[in-house]
């Protein structure tokens, strides 16, 4: 900080005026410094407010001088000028001059922040508090010694020696309470909450008394001119590595998460700090996590969602502990999730597969029989994506990313060359692709004709569904998903268990009924491959392609009525005959 009176407090970005009280007035004042908030984080603005803060400081000094009987204490500024200057004080300073030293010092202390903006005193914070106390005291001492005459230096030396003797006697008596006012002032300035009855506060008083002795000895040595003067640097109260921000940066560098995940984690950090305050990581405990969980429940979050939030935050602390960025011995989020039994009991809705009757309602709705093509549904995507979801079991995002070049023939069988978005995100690679044979019902519904027409109109490249909206994270499925769920409600499928992902469950369910084994179903829908089977294709374990063709041929849904969607001569309905 360029100006000697400008500083910050513990975990705040606001700037403060901080200036020491001369040694001979400290006993009357009951402390050694005065703080005033300048209500700004801008150094230029803070500098314009320093004269008013200095004016108030000088008045406090005048009143303290009056209290010890020093003559001329009230003549420090003409009354007319005093009134004029005081009228310009910012709102962070007292609006009128107090009438006694006691009220002066109470008013001069920085305004207390709310508990949600303050640290909690623990033994871990005490060394940092004492270092900052020493740095501020010595900076003020250096300022006060400037331009003093020999006589003034002698007078100052005598006062400091008397204060040191008095402080040593207090320490010999074990009278740490003599530092109580100074400790309370320092804690308020640093934005630290302390319980006066807590052991940590008693420990602070004892160590602050010892620190005051050391500071006075150093001030005496400086006043005598003994040795080189090295101004201590003002270190942050909280280790910058011991913060959520540092943990987030470390996690991003180590794990390279997707932008959406980073945004979600950042949001949950803000939510957590809104409940427990901006505590350093080393102060976190399971009690804080319990308080956060209770807050989330009161806010209406499900137990499942709270578990997800814990899963987002916990890895940051695990990594920070592993890398030695915090002295926190154990991750307070570990073991704090709600038990699976409790989650299931509290869960109101669980995604479920569609019944065939529900599918028949869907495929008889306006998009499929009246030609509706809503913009939020991506135009033609509103028609084809539900059919593709049902007859491939693919994730919505994987289907939305299909390009015209991804509809291909392999060994004489038409396939979709699908991205596996989940695995790509987990592995941090751009393309993990799998082949999924086209079901015969898609062919009967004219899917290949739709692809051919699109290629003729737009060329062989580009997205298969170009009218889908992309969100800020590059996801092509988000807007469609927001359209699809209300559409289900509008056509009478308002069961909250039913969403687009339910089509994936439906494919899994009827694939099992058709006799396909779990490994084959997993391969089709894009689950991670089992290490016990398969061979390598493009670096990924894959089942033999003929097994996938056979599984898709067996897949059918008895009672499904989509013959009205066929193009050309209608073959036997897949509801009655397994697709060949």
Secondary structure as the mmCIF struct_conf table of DSSP 4:
data_model
#
loop_
_struct_conf.conf_type_id
_struct_conf.id
_struct_conf.beg_label_comp_id
_struct_conf.beg_label_asym_id
_struct_conf.beg_label_seq_id
_struct_conf.end_label_comp_id
_struct_conf.end_label_asym_id
_struct_conf.end_label_seq_id
BEND BEND1 UNK A 3 UNK A 3
TURN_TY1_P TURN_TY1_P1 UNK A 4 UNK A 5
STRN STRN1 UNK A 6 UNK A 8
TURN_TY1_P TURN_TY1_P2 UNK A 10 UNK A 11
STRN STRN2 UNK A 15 UNK A 20
HELX_LH_PP_P HELX_LH_PP_P1 UNK A 21 UNK A 22
HELX_RH_AL_P HELX_RH_AL_P1 UNK A 23 UNK A 29
TURN_TY1_P TURN_TY1_P3 UNK A 30 UNK A 30
BEND BEND2 UNK A 31 UNK A 32
STRN STRN3 UNK A 33 UNK A 37
BEND BEND3 UNK A 39 UNK A 39
BEND BEND4 UNK A 41 UNK A 41
HELX_RH_AL_P HELX_RH_AL_P2 UNK A 43 UNK A 67
TURN_TY1_P TURN_TY1_P4 UNK A 68 UNK A 69
TURN_TY1_P TURN_TY1_P5 UNK A 71 UNK A 74
BEND BEND5 UNK A 76 UNK A 77
HELX_RH_AL_P HELX_RH_AL_P3 UNK A 79 UNK A 86
TURN_TY1_P TURN_TY1_P6 UNK A 87 UNK A 88
TURN_TY1_P TURN_TY1_P7 UNK A 91 UNK A 92
BEND BEND6 UNK A 93 UNK A 93
BEND BEND7 UNK A 95 UNK A 96
BEND BEND8 UNK A 99 UNK A 100
HELX_RH_AL_P HELX_RH_AL_P4 UNK A 101 UNK A 108
BEND BEND9 UNK A 109 UNK A 109
HELX_LH_PP_P HELX_LH_PP_P2 UNK A 110 UNK A 114
HELX_RH_3T_P HELX_RH_3T_P1 UNK A 115 UNK A 117
BEND BEND10 UNK A 118 UNK A 118
STRN STRN4 UNK A 119 UNK A 120
HELX_RH_AL_P HELX_RH_AL_P5 UNK A 123 UNK A 144
TURN_TY1_P TURN_TY1_P8 UNK A 145 UNK A 147
HELX_RH_AL_P HELX_RH_AL_P6 UNK A 150 UNK A 173
TURN_TY1_P TURN_TY1_P9 UNK A 174 UNK A 174
HELX_RH_3T_P HELX_RH_3T_P2 UNK A 176 UNK A 179
HELX_RH_AL_P HELX_RH_AL_P7 UNK A 180 UNK A 190
TURN_TY1_P TURN_TY1_P10 UNK A 191 UNK A 191
STRN STRN5 UNK A 192 UNK A 193
TURN_TY1_P TURN_TY1_P11 UNK A 196 UNK A 197
BEND BEND11 UNK A 198 UNK A 198
HELX_RH_AL_P HELX_RH_AL_P8 UNK A 199 UNK A 224
TURN_TY1_P TURN_TY1_P12 UNK A 225 UNK A 225
BEND BEND12 UNK A 227 UNK A 227
HELX_LH_PP_P HELX_LH_PP_P3 UNK A 231 UNK A 233
BEND BEND13 UNK A 237 UNK A 238
TURN_TY1_P TURN_TY1_P13 UNK A 240 UNK A 241
BEND BEND14 UNK A 242 UNK A 243
HELX_RH_AL_P HELX_RH_AL_P9 UNK A 244 UNK A 255
HELX_RH_AL_P HELX_RH_AL_P10 UNK A 259 UNK A 276
BEND BEND15 UNK A 278 UNK A 278
HELX_RH_3T_P HELX_RH_3T_P3 UNK A 281 UNK A 283
HELX_RH_AL_P HELX_RH_AL_P11 UNK A 286 UNK A 298
TURN_TY1_P TURN_TY1_P14 UNK A 299 UNK A 300
HELX_RH_AL_P HELX_RH_AL_P12 UNK A 303 UNK A 322
TURN_TY1_P TURN_TY1_P15 UNK A 323 UNK A 324
BEND BEND16 UNK A 325 UNK A 325
BEND BEND17 UNK A 330 UNK A 330
TURN_TY1_P TURN_TY1_P16 UNK A 332 UNK A 335
BEND BEND18 UNK A 337 UNK A 337
HELX_LH_PP_P HELX_LH_PP_P4 UNK A 338 UNK A 339
HELX_RH_AL_P HELX_RH_AL_P13 UNK A 340 UNK A 346
BEND BEND19 UNK A 348 UNK A 348
HELX_LH_PP_P HELX_LH_PP_P5 UNK A 353 UNK A 355
HELX_RH_AL_P HELX_RH_AL_P14 UNK A 356 UNK A 362
TURN_TY1_P TURN_TY1_P17 UNK A 363 UNK A 364
BEND BEND20 UNK A 365 UNK A 365
HELX_RH_AL_P HELX_RH_AL_P15 UNK A 366 UNK A 369
TURN_TY1_P TURN_TY1_P18 UNK A 370 UNK A 370
TURN_TY1_P TURN_TY1_P19 UNK A 375 UNK A 380
HELX_RH_AL_P HELX_RH_AL_P16 UNK A 381 UNK A 392
HELX_RH_AL_P HELX_RH_AL_P17 UNK A 396 UNK A 400
TURN_TY1_P TURN_TY1_P20 UNK A 401 UNK A 401
STRN STRN6 UNK A 403 UNK A 403
HELX_RH_3T_P HELX_RH_3T_P4 UNK A 404 UNK A 406
STRN STRN7 UNK A 407 UNK A 410
TURN_TY1_P TURN_TY1_P21 UNK A 411 UNK A 412
STRN STRN8 UNK A 413 UNK A 419
HELX_RH_AL_P HELX_RH_AL_P18 UNK A 421 UNK A 427
TURN_TY1_P TURN_TY1_P22 UNK A 428 UNK A 428
BEND BEND21 UNK A 430 UNK A 430
STRN STRN9 UNK A 433 UNK A 437
HELX_LH_PP_P HELX_LH_PP_P6 UNK A 438 UNK A 439
HELX_RH_AL_P HELX_RH_AL_P19 UNK A 440 UNK A 444
TURN_TY1_P TURN_TY1_P23 UNK A 445 UNK A 446
HELX_RH_AL_P HELX_RH_AL_P20 UNK A 447 UNK A 458
BEND BEND22 UNK A 460 UNK A 460
BEND BEND23 UNK A 462 UNK A 462
STRN STRN10 UNK A 463 UNK A 463
TURN_TY1_P TURN_TY1_P24 UNK A 464 UNK A 467
HELX_LH_PP_P HELX_LH_PP_P7 UNK A 468 UNK A 470
TURN_TY1_P TURN_TY1_P25 UNK A 472 UNK A 473
BEND BEND24 UNK A 474 UNK A 474
BEND BEND25 UNK A 476 UNK A 477
HELX_RH_AL_P HELX_RH_AL_P21 UNK A 478 UNK A 490
TURN_TY1_P TURN_TY1_P26 UNK A 491 UNK A 492
TURN_TY1_P TURN_TY1_P27 UNK A 496 UNK A 497
TURN_TY1_P TURN_TY1_P28 UNK A 500 UNK A 500
HELX_RH_AL_P HELX_RH_AL_P22 UNK A 501 UNK A 513
TURN_TY1_P TURN_TY1_P29 UNK A 514 UNK A 515
HELX_RH_AL_P HELX_RH_AL_P23 UNK A 518 UNK A 525
TURN_TY1_P TURN_TY1_P30 UNK A 526 UNK A 526
HELX_LH_PP_P HELX_LH_PP_P8 UNK A 527 UNK A 530
TURN_TY1_P TURN_TY1_P31 UNK A 531 UNK A 532
BEND BEND26 UNK A 533 UNK A 533
STRN STRN11 UNK A 535 UNK A 537
TURN_TY1_P TURN_TY1_P32 UNK A 538 UNK A 539
STRN STRN12 UNK A 540 UNK A 542
HELX_RH_AL_P HELX_RH_AL_P24 UNK A 545 UNK A 554
TURN_TY1_P TURN_TY1_P33 UNK A 558 UNK A 559
HELX_RH_3T_P HELX_RH_3T_P5 UNK A 563 UNK A 565
BEND BEND27 UNK A 568 UNK A 569
TURN_TY1_P TURN_TY1_P34 UNK A 574 UNK A 576
BEND BEND28 UNK A 577 UNK A 577
#
